[in-house]
Structures are given as C-alpha cells and as structure tokens.
C-alpha cells in the first residue's frame, strides 16, 4: 500500500494539503489547477501524519502543497508531486517538511514544462504557480484540461489499448467489497447466457514502455461529488 508520512517543522502554514490528482484545469492557477480530492489527514495544523493512499479510488498522481504564513515567502512553500513506485522508499526534506515515502516517488517538474505560447504564460499569477506547472507536466503527457469547479476523474476508456498515465492506488477493502457485491448482483440478473468472452492476451498485456501522450479522445471525464 503506498503511503506518505509528513512531519512539520516550526514553519507555520496558511494552507497545507495533500491532493489525489484526478485531472487538470489549465485555465486556473493554484489548487484549482489540479482536479481531485484532499486527504483528510493533512492540513495546516498537522504536526505529524502517516497516510495510506487509499482514501479515494482514483489518482493520476498525488500532490503535497503548503502556503507559508508569518511571514509568507514563496520560496518557502513546499511542493511535491508523487507517482506510484512499488518497492521505492525514500526520506526527503521538502522545505520545512520531513517527508517519508513508501511505494511512491517524487515526480520532477519545473516551469520548463509550460510552453512559451501557453495562455496565461505572461501572467505572473500563473507563471509562478507550481501547481500550474505540474498541470502542464501532466498535460504534456496526455491529460486533457477540463474546466469546472467540481472535481473530475480522468481515466482511459476500457479497451482503448492504452495504459493509464500513472497507476491508480490500490482500492480500499471497502471499495473492493462494494464492487464485489455489485458484480455479484449483476451476474445473478444477467444469467449464464450473457457471459462475455474474456479479453485477449494482447488486450490485457501491460505496456513495457514509459508514459506516452494519448489522444484526448481516449479520455473520459466523470463528475464526482
């Protein structure tokens, strides 16, 4: 199970959050540039937290972010993007935060991920926003920008012959149980005549190549509450 442990130092925060990133909105900066839900275990009052990354069933990546206060200094704000990496363990210092990673690893990104001709590239509220930089990093790897206030889940259509950009975290036991109950109900209603032929080995075989840019029409978007 991927997990992260965060220990705060003496620095104070106006905001401190960990988000399960499920999509992007390049028309916005700061937290709204990254669709997704926030971990319930990390906030501006956190001194120490250990989080198993199974709170929500979907994530293209995870993002840890803080906004300092008393005084606010842009260069002191912690930013850390993460992807699944089974077997990887690492401890690192992210500004004033001591972070231990287990089963996940940092994703390196910079403002170089923002194209020079990108809308808002000349607006300092955008061009200095590291959330927006990371949204562009994901966009360059096939994640489409979808405008909206409600969180979006971006996934690839089943059977599209593509792998997801980044692995999802393992589903929680509760989610697996709910899916099993729903699947059992469908089988009882459908009966043996409706059984489908399993996908071929070629369809099931995972790609051995790294993340690739996928056409936008391979993605679907689902509203979540």
QUIHUHU-V74989 format. One record per helix or strand of 3 or more residues. SS is the DSSP state (a for helix, b for strand). FROM is the first residue (numbers start at 1). TO is the last residue. If there is no record, write none. Layout:
BEGIN
ss:from:to
SS:FROM:TO
SS:FROM:TO
END
This chain:
BEGIN
ss:from:to
b:3:8
b:12:24
a:30:33
b:34:38
b:48:52
b:61:69
a:74:76
b:79:94
b:97:106
a:111:113
a:124:127
a:130:139
b:152:156
a:173:190
a:192:194
a:201:204
a:216:218
b:219:223
END
